[in-house]
């Protein structure tokens, strides 16, 4: 192994949202922070070196991506997902959440229906509500630790509510699903049949395990989708606010670019541009070892629960680094679960109801951390819920 993902690094005092705001959120100082989805690992060494070079140069003027940026981006997506696109089909945004909001503004009007499948990443819900659109929910079906799409309900909701836009998450945060080609084909067929544009958030596409395979919506129905991508999750670069939004349709892209431009935003900052290019050029081996480490953390949790906490059911983690724990067998309310986590276990997690009412009885972990953090968390969880 070339990289050490078990080294404990003190991130306090770095303006870290994850570690520097315990008092603001009323968390005890010895709380384990495993909520917000960034990683506790330094990024790819070549990225760090590139950042040092840019910083040392000392001139931080206006910047735009050069040909090498697009080359690195396109090569990564071709190599990993067999997905092709042209330079001009990329629109830049300072993050995926921003991109989702821009999609809602571009492709719908106030009062229009926008569909999601809860439980889902809560900024999806906020992007709809905050822009005064109508949130239409086709909930996922949960059975035997795995989630699936209810296609009958999905199509019925689209028809009944005159849905214009679908916010689609794959891999699906927080439930860990990686959708199959058959599932994606059915989603695309229903969407196109009823004139629904698909905004596919694929930010976790590099985090896929075992025999599962991420299939980009670009390879399903490229003219009726936009695909939201970023190096931020894969390489721990969220603070650099660089996202690449791929929109093959000329007319859809022109409309979207107009909305983004109206906010005053044009191009990523010089650090984000250079970090993204360096990550996609040099991050292959680093990512390979990272995936092995993260899945090892997940396997530790699964084994621990089987042996010591059999009432806990963990959803099958096909993708992301965010295991989804079903705590409902303890018979506690969501408030009681949260109190136990905060007061007894002293673990800072995302409670399931943040992702919709379908998340009642669940909690979401972030396991992009050293193994020792996972071990401590499971020991604390055991003490809080079993003793």
N, C-alpha and C positions, 0 to 999 in steps of 0.2 A: 504493500500500500504506500502510495506516494504522499497521501494527505492524512492529517490527524484531525478527525472530527470529534474526538473525545476530550480535547483540551478545553478546560473551563476558562472562559474569557469574561472579565468583569466589564460589562458595558455601561455601568452607572457613570454619570457625569458626561455622557456623550450626546445629550439631548435625545436619548432613546425613548420613544413613546412606550416601549415595552417595559423599561426599567427605571425611568427617571420621574415617574409621576404617581408613585405609590400613594403619597399623601393626598393628592388630588382625588384619587379614586377610593380613599379610605381603606387601603390595604395594609396589613401588618408588614413591617420591614423585612421579615424572614419569609415572605410569600414567594412561592415558585411561580414565575410568570410564564405561562404557556398558552396565551390567548392570541394576541395579534400575530398574523401570519408573516413574520419575517424569521430569518434563521440566526442561530447563535454561532455561526461559523464565518471566518474571513472568506472573502470571495476568491476567485481564481488568482493565483499569484501574478500572472501576466496582466491581469486587470489592474491590480494594485500598482505594478510597475508603470503601466501606461498612465495611471492617475498621477503618479509621482512626476513623470516626465511632463505632463500637461501643466501641473502645478508649478514645477520648477521653471518652465518656459517664461511664466510671469505675465503673459499678455492673454487676457480673457475676453477677446472681442466677440463681435457677432459671429455666429457659426451656422453652417448648414452641412448636411451629410454629403460626403463625396462618394465617388464610385465604389471605393473600398468598403464603405458602410453597407451599401446595398448588396454588394457581392457576398459579404460575410453573412448577412441576414438571409438572403435567398439560398445560399449554399446549405445553411443549417436546416432550413425548412424542406429543402429538397432531399437532403441526406436522411433526415429523421422522419419525415412525414410524407415524402414523395409529393410535396405540394409546390406548385409553381405560381409565380406572379411576377409582374413587371415593376420596375422602379416607380413608375408614375402611379401605380395602384396602391401605394403606401401613403397613408395619412398619419401624421404624427400627433400624439396627444401627450400631456404630462401625467398619464396614468390611465388605467382601465376604468376606474370609477368615473373619471371625467368623460371617457369615451362612451360609456353607457348613457350618461346624461345627455351627451350630444346626439346620440342615436334617438333617444326619446324625443328630443326637441326637433330633430330633422324629419323623422318619418311619421310623426303623429301630431295631432292638434289637441288642445286642452279638451278633456272629456273623452278622448278616444281610449279604447281598450288596449292594454299592453299585457301580454301573457307571460307568466312565470310558472315554474313547477317547484313549489315549496315541498320540503324545506330547502331554502336556497340562500346563498350569500346575501346578507341583508342590504348592502348598497343597491342591489337590484330593486328591492322594494322601495327604498328611499328615492331612487331615480324616477320611479313612477309617481309616487305620492308628491314629492317636492315639485314636480313639474305639472301638477294638477291633471294627471291622466288617471284613468280608471284601472286599478289593479285587478287583473283577472288571473285567478289561480287554478291550475289543474294539478292537484297534489300528486306527488309520486306515491306509489304503492309499496308499502314496507311488509316484507314477508321473509322469515327465516334469515334475518340479518342482511338482507339485500333489497335494494330499491329497484323499481321498474316503472316505466311510463304507462299510464292508463290512456291508450290511444283513443279509445271511444270517448272518454271524457274530454280529452284534449281537443278533438275535432268538434265536439258538441259545444264546448265553451267558445271556441273560435267563431263558430256560426252564430250562436245565440248572442254573443257580446260584440259581434262585429269587430273582432280584434284586427289591428293593423300591424302590430309589431310583436315579435316573440324575443324575449331575452333568454338565451339558451346557454347553459353552463356545462361544459365538457372538457376535462373531467369535472364532475359535479361536486362543488363545495356547498354543504359540508358532508355529504353522504358517501363520497369516495367512489362513485360509479364512473366507469369509463364505458361509454355507449358503443355498442356494436354497429357494424355497417348496416345490418337489417333495421336496427332501431333508428339510426340516422336517416336512412332512406325513407322510412315511414314518416318521420318528422318532416322531412323535406317535401314529400308528396302532399301531405296535409297542408303545409304552409303555402306551397305554390298553388294548390287547388283553390284556396280561399283568399289568395292575394295577401298573404302575411309575409313580411320581410323578416329574416332571421338574423339577429345580432348574436353571434356565437362568441362567448368568452372562453378562450382556450389558454388562459394564462398558466394553467397547471399542466399543460400538455407534455412537458418533459418528465413529469412525475407519474410514471406508469410502471406497474410491477407484474412480474410473472408472465403469463401468456397473453395478458391484455395488451391491446394495441390502440394507440390514439389515432383516430382517423379525422383529419381536419375537414370541416364543413366545406372548405375549398374544393375538396374532392367528391363532394356530394351534390351540391347545387350552387356552384360558384357565382352565378349571375343573380341569385336571390339571397345572398348573404353578405355580411361583413364579418371578418374574423379579427377578434381583439387579441393581440399578442404583446408580450413584453419580456425582457430578460430579467425583470425584477424578482420574480419568484425563483426562477431557476438558479440565478447566480447571486441572489441576495443584494440586489441593486435598487430596492424600492425607493430609497432616499434620493436617487438621481433622477427620478420622474421622467422616464423615457419609455414610451410605448409606441408600437408599430401596428397601425390599424389597416388591415388589408381589405380593400373593397374593389372587386373586379369590375362591376358594372359602372360604366362611364357616367351615366345619369345619376345613379345612387351616390357615387363618389363625389361628383360635382356638388350635389346638394349638401352632402355631409361636410365637405371642405368649406363651403360657404358658412355653415353654422359654426364650425370651429374658428374660422377666421374672424367671425363677428365678435368673438370673445377677446380678440387681440393676440391670440396665440398663433405662432407660426412654426417654429422649429425647436427641437430639444437643445438644452444647454451643452456647452462644449465638453463638459465632463461626462454627461450622459451619453453623448454620441460616441466618444472614445471608449468608454467602458463597455457599451453594448457591442461595438465592433470587436474589441479585444476578447470579450467573453465568448462570442460566437466563433472566433477564430481559434481560441486556445482552451476552451472549457470542456472538451470532450472527455478526457480521462478524469478530470475533477468531478464531473457530473456522474460518471459511471461509479466512482467510489462513493459519492454522496448517496446515490440511490441504494446501494448495498447497505450503507450505514443506517439510513432512515428505515428501510424495510426491516432491518434487524431490530430497531427500536419497536416497531409495530409487533414483530413476532414475540418480543419479550413481553409486551403488554398482553397479548393474546394468551401466551403460556401462563403468565401470572394469574390472569382472571380464571382460567380453567382450573388452576390448582387451588387458589385462595379466595376468589370472588366469583363463584359460578353464577351468581344472579346477574352479573354484568354481561351484557351481550355487546360485542363490538361489531359494527357493520363491516362487511368485507371491504378491505382497503385495496381497491383496484388502482386508484390514482389519488394524487395530492399527498401532502404530508400532515393531514388533519384527521386523525381517527375520530369516529363518531360513536360515542358510548351510550348505550341504552341502559339507563338506571331505573327504569320504571318498575322493575321487580321489587324494589325496596318499599314501594307503596307510599312514597313521599311526594308532597307537592313540589312544584318547581321552586317555590320560595324556600322550602325546607332543604332541598338539594343544594341550592345556592348557599344557604347559610352554613351547611356542613362543609362545603368546599372552602368557603372564605374563613370561617371561624375555627373549624376543627382541623381540616386538612391543610389549610393555608396554601391553596393552589388557585391561581388566577386563570380561569378558563372562560370560554364563551358559553353561556347557557343556551340550551337548545331553542328556547322560544324567540331568541333574536332572529332566527331564520324562518319564523312563522310558527303558528300554533301547532303545526305538525311536528315541531321539534320538542314538544312538551315531554318531559321525562328524559331528555338527552343532554349530553354535554359534548363540547368539541375540544379536543386536545391539539396542540401544535407540538409535534415530535421532531422538528428540525433543530435538534439540540444534542449535546453529549449524552451518552448512555447513562451517566451518573444522574443526570437530571430526571430521566425517565424512571430510573430505579427509585430515587427519592419520592417522586410523584406517586408511584404505585404503592409504596410503603405507606405514605401519608393517606392515600385514598382508602387503603385497607383499614388503617387505624380509625379513620373517621366513620366508615360505613359498616364495618364488621365487628368492632369492639365496643 
